[in-house]
Amino acid sequence: MDNDELVRLALRARERAYAPYSNIKVGACLLAAKGRVFTGCNVENASYGLTACAERVALWKAISEGESDFVRMI
């Protein structure tokens, strides 16, 4: 998968972000070595320490589905 497609998927993920406090929406896309793709968006919380960035969300999704070898993150 090329970078343009990964960027397109990250932008789509950004649309699902929950950012009522900062109004800054972020999307990320993670490409696993086996070719699977995982997206994530930032999720804010009133307690800022509990806020999750888009990159972590994508990584957590991938790890929770058994992936541990990654090629690229956008």
N, CA and C atoms as an extended XYZ file, in Angstrom:
222
Properties=species:S:1:pos:R:3:atomname:S:1:resname:S:1:resid:I:1 pbc="F F F"
N         0.855       -1.178        0.000 N   MET     1
C         0.000        0.000        0.000 CA  MET     1
C         0.896        1.234        0.000 C   MET     1
N         0.578        2.192       -0.858 N   ASP     2
C         1.429        3.378       -0.955 CA  ASP     2
C         1.031        4.445        0.064 C   ASP     2
N         1.918        5.430        0.221 N   ASN     3
C         1.691        6.488        1.208 CA  ASN     3
C         0.417        7.275        0.945 C   ASN     3
N         0.080        7.513       -0.323 N   ASP     4
C        -1.128        8.278       -0.640 CA  ASP     4
C        -2.375        7.593       -0.091 C   ASP     4
N        -2.432        6.285       -0.220 N   GLU     5
C        -3.585        5.542        0.292 CA  GLU     5
C        -3.612        5.572        1.819 C   GLU     5
N        -2.460        5.452        2.454 N   LEU     6
C        -2.406        5.519        3.917 CA  LEU     6
C        -2.846        6.897        4.413 C   LEU     6
N        -2.436        7.939        3.717 N   VAL     7
C        -2.856        9.299        4.086 CA  VAL     7
C        -4.365        9.434        3.932 C   VAL     7
N        -4.910        8.911        2.844 N   ARG     8
C        -6.360        8.983        2.629 CA  ARG     8
C        -7.105        8.295        3.776 C   ARG     8
N        -6.624        7.145        4.211 N   LEU     9
C        -7.267        6.420        5.308 CA  LEU     9
C        -7.126        7.170        6.634 C   LEU     9
N        -5.979        7.799        6.857 N   ALA    10
C        -5.783        8.584        8.075 CA  ALA    10
C        -6.718        9.790        8.099 C   ALA    10
N        -6.906       10.421        6.950 N   LEU    11
C        -7.826       11.563        6.876 CA  LEU    11
C        -9.260       11.125        7.140 C   LEU    11
N        -9.620        9.956        6.654 N   ARG    12
C       -10.964        9.437        6.922 CA  ARG    12
C       -11.125        9.143        8.422 C   ARG    12
N       -10.096        8.578        9.036 N   ALA    13
C       -10.144        8.291       10.472 CA  ALA    13
C       -10.283        9.583       11.273 C   ALA    13
N        -9.632       10.637       10.813 N   ARG    14
C        -9.701       11.930       11.503 CA  ARG    14
C       -11.140       12.420       11.633 C   ARG    14
N       -11.981       12.100       10.670 N   GLU    15
C       -13.385       12.525       10.709 CA  GLU    15
C       -14.130       11.933       11.908 C   GLU    15
N       -13.633       10.834       12.461 N   ARG    16
C       -14.295       10.175       13.587 CA  ARG    16
C       -13.734       10.604       14.942 C   ARG    16
N       -12.780       11.526       14.936 N   ALA    17
C       -12.148       11.967       16.179 CA  ALA    17
C       -13.170       12.607       17.117 C   ALA    17
N       -12.907       12.455       18.410 N   TYR    18
C       -13.737       13.083       19.440 CA  TYR    18
C       -12.844       14.102       20.147 C   TYR    18
N       -13.006       15.364       19.785 N   ALA    19
C       -12.132       16.415       20.306 CA  ALA    19
C       -12.929       17.656       20.701 C   ALA    19
N       -13.845       17.523       21.682 N   PRO    20
C       -14.686       18.663       22.045 CA  PRO    20
C       -13.958       19.757       22.827 C   PRO    20
N       -12.771       19.469       23.345 N   TYR    21
C       -12.067       20.441       24.174 CA  TYR    21
C       -11.054       21.246       23.364 C   TYR    21
N       -10.275       20.591       22.551 N   SER    22
C        -9.257       21.298       21.759 CA  SER    22
C        -9.749       21.633       20.355 C   SER    22
N       -10.763       20.908       19.891 N   ASN    23
C       -11.237       21.014       18.506 CA  ASN    23
C       -10.137       20.690       17.492 C   ASN    23
N        -9.134       19.948       17.927 N   ILE    24
C        -8.068       19.494       17.028 CA  ILE    24
C        -8.285       18.008       16.779 C   ILE    24
N        -8.670       17.685       15.556 N   LYS    25
C        -8.956       16.298       15.200 CA  LYS    25
C        -7.762       15.704       14.467 C   LYS    25
N        -7.396       14.494       14.878 N   VAL    26
C        -6.228       13.822       14.318 CA  VAL    26
C        -6.607       12.405       13.914 C   VAL    26
N        -6.067       11.969       12.798 N   GLY    27
C        -6.234       10.590       12.353 CA  GLY    27
C        -4.873        9.981       12.097 C   GLY    27
N        -4.778        8.670       12.228 N   ALA    28
C        -3.526        7.958       11.974 CA  ALA    28
C        -3.830        6.665       11.246 C   ALA    28
N        -2.827        6.173       10.545 N   CYS    29
C        -2.960        4.912        9.821 CA  CYS    29
C        -1.672        4.122       10.019 C   CYS    29
N        -1.802        2.870       10.427 N   LEU    30
C        -0.664        2.006       10.722 CA  LEU    30
C        -0.675        0.815        9.774 C   LEU    30
N         0.437        0.591        9.098 N   LEU    31
C         0.577       -0.533        8.175 CA  LEU    31
C         1.401       -1.622        8.846 C   LEU    31
N         0.812       -2.798        8.994 N   ALA    32
C         1.514       -3.936        9.583 CA  ALA    32
C         2.328       -4.649        8.509 C   ALA    32
N         3.333       -5.383        8.937 N   ALA    33
C         4.217       -6.089        8.005 CA  ALA    33
C         3.457       -7.086        7.137 C   ALA    33
N         2.378       -7.645        7.667 N   LYS    34
C         1.582       -8.616        6.910 CA  LYS    34
C         0.615       -7.949        5.936 C   LYS    34
N         0.618       -6.604        5.895 N   GLY    35
C        -0.233       -5.879        4.961 CA  GLY    35
C        -1.538       -5.378        5.534 C   GLY    35
N        -1.845       -5.744        6.762 N   ARG    36
C        -3.082       -5.246        7.378 CA  ARG    36
C        -2.913       -3.781        7.749 C   ARG    36
N        -4.010       -3.052        7.697 N   VAL    37
C        -4.004       -1.621        7.978 CA  VAL    37
C        -4.930       -1.346        9.153 C   VAL    37
N        -4.461       -0.502       10.065 N   PHE    38
C        -5.241       -0.130       11.242 CA  PHE    38
C        -5.292        1.385       11.330 C   PHE    38
N        -6.482        1.918       11.543 N   THR    39
C        -6.631        3.364       11.673 CA  THR    39
C        -7.008        3.707       13.101 C   THR    39
N        -6.776        4.962       13.455 N   GLY    40
C        -7.154        5.449       14.773 CA  GLY    40
C        -7.406        6.937       14.720 C   GLY    40
N        -8.147        7.421       15.691 N   CYS    41
C        -8.402        8.854       15.816 CA  CYS    41
C        -8.202        9.247       17.274 C   CYS    41
N        -7.958       10.529       17.500 N   ASN    42
C        -7.794       10.961       18.878 CA  ASN    42
C        -9.148       10.975       19.585 C   ASN    42
N        -9.094       10.675       20.881 N   VAL    43
C       -10.290       10.642       21.721 CA  VAL    43
C        -9.957       11.429       22.983 C   VAL    43
N       -10.566       12.606       23.113 N   GLU    44
C       -10.288       13.462       24.265 CA  GLU    44
C       -11.183       13.119       25.446 C   GLU    44
N       -10.691       13.500       26.613 N   ASN    45
C       -11.423       13.309       27.850 CA  ASN    45
C       -11.286       14.592       28.655 C   ASN    45
N       -12.285       14.903       29.465 N   ALA    46
C       -12.215       16.102       30.304 CA  ALA    46
C       -10.989       16.044       31.214 C   ALA    46
N       -10.600       14.838       31.600 N   SER    47
C        -9.350       14.635       32.320 CA  SER    47
C        -8.276       14.410       31.260 C   SER    47
N        -7.510       15.446       30.953 N   TYR    48
C        -6.594       15.387       29.810 CA  TYR    48
C        -5.642       14.198       29.848 C   TYR    48
N        -5.309       13.714       31.040 N   GLY    49
C        -4.426       12.564       31.150 CA  GLY    49
C        -5.012       11.295       30.562 C   GLY    49
N        -6.321       11.254       30.398 N   LEU    50
C        -6.981       10.080       29.825 CA  LEU    50
C        -7.202       10.211       28.323 C   LEU    50
N        -6.781       11.315       27.742 N   THR    51
C        -6.917       11.509       26.299 CA  THR    51
C        -6.000       10.538       25.564 C   THR    51
N        -6.507        9.961       24.474 N   ALA    52
C        -5.719        9.027       23.664 CA  ALA    52
C        -5.447        9.656       22.302 C   ALA    52
N        -4.185        9.652       21.904 N   CYS    53
C        -3.839       10.200       20.589 CA  CYS    53
C        -4.153        9.173       19.504 C   CYS    53
N        -4.293        9.639       18.291 N   ALA    54
C        -4.669        8.787       17.159 CA  ALA    54
C        -3.665        7.663       16.929 C   ALA    54
N        -2.390        7.968       17.082 N   GLU    55
C        -1.354        6.965       16.842 CA  GLU    55
C        -1.459        5.813       17.840 C   GLU    55
N        -1.700        6.142       19.097 N   ARG    56
C        -1.848        5.086       20.108 CA  ARG    56
C        -3.085        4.243       19.840 C   ARG    56
N        -4.168        4.879       19.451 N   VAL    57
C        -5.398        4.136       19.166 CA  VAL    57
C        -5.160        3.132       18.041 C   VAL    57
N        -4.497        3.565       16.968 N   ALA    58
C        -4.202        2.651       15.857 CA  ALA    58
C        -3.303        1.507       16.326 C   ALA    58
N        -2.291        1.827       17.121 N   LEU    59
C        -1.376        0.805       17.628 CA  LEU    59
C        -2.093       -0.174       18.547 C   LEU    59
N        -2.928        0.334       19.443 N   TRP    60
C        -3.669       -0.545       20.362 CA  TRP    60
C        -4.599       -1.473       19.593 C   TRP    60
N        -5.249       -0.935       18.564 N   LYS    61
C        -6.125       -1.785       17.737 CA  LYS    61
C        -5.329       -2.917       17.109 C   LYS    61
N        -4.173       -2.579       16.550 N   ALA    62
C        -3.354       -3.591       15.879 CA  ALA    62
C        -2.876       -4.659       16.861 C   ALA    62
N        -2.377       -4.230       17.997 N   ILE    63
C        -1.880       -5.184       18.988 CA  ILE    63
C        -3.010       -6.055       19.514 C   ILE    63
N        -4.190       -5.461       19.726 N   SER    64
C        -5.325       -6.238       20.237 CA  SER    64
C        -5.805       -7.276       19.233 C   SER    64
N        -5.416       -7.109       17.959 N   GLU    65
C        -5.783       -8.076       16.919 CA  GLU    65
C        -4.610       -8.969       16.530 C   GLU    65
N        -3.562       -8.972       17.367 N   GLY    66
C        -2.475       -9.919       17.192 CA  GLY    66
C        -1.290       -9.471       16.368 C   GLY    66
N        -1.268       -8.236       15.914 N   GLU    67
C        -0.137       -7.743       15.118 CA  GLU    67
C         0.952       -7.192       16.041 C   GLU    67
N         2.195       -7.386       15.653 N   SER    68
C         3.296       -6.845       16.456 CA  SER    68
C         4.483       -6.384       15.608 C   SER    68
N         4.371       -6.511       14.302 N   ASP    69
C         5.445       -6.104       13.398 CA  ASP    69
C         4.877       -5.071       12.428 C   ASP    69
N         5.465       -3.873       12.428 N   PHE    70
C         4.892       -2.774       11.668 CA  PHE    70
C         5.890       -2.173       10.692 C   PHE    70
N         5.357       -1.638        9.604 N   VAL    71
C         6.173       -1.081        8.533 CA  VAL    71
C         6.162        0.441        8.552 C   VAL    71
N         4.987        1.031        8.735 N   ARG    72
C         4.856        2.477        8.570 CA  ARG    72
C         3.632        2.996        9.316 C   ARG    72
N         3.765        4.232        9.831 N   MET    73
C         2.612        4.917       10.412 CA  MET    73
C         2.533        6.303        9.816 C   MET    73
N         1.310        6.677        9.433 N   ILE    74
C         1.045        8.010        8.881 CA  ILE    74
C         0.149        8.731        9.870 C   ILE    74
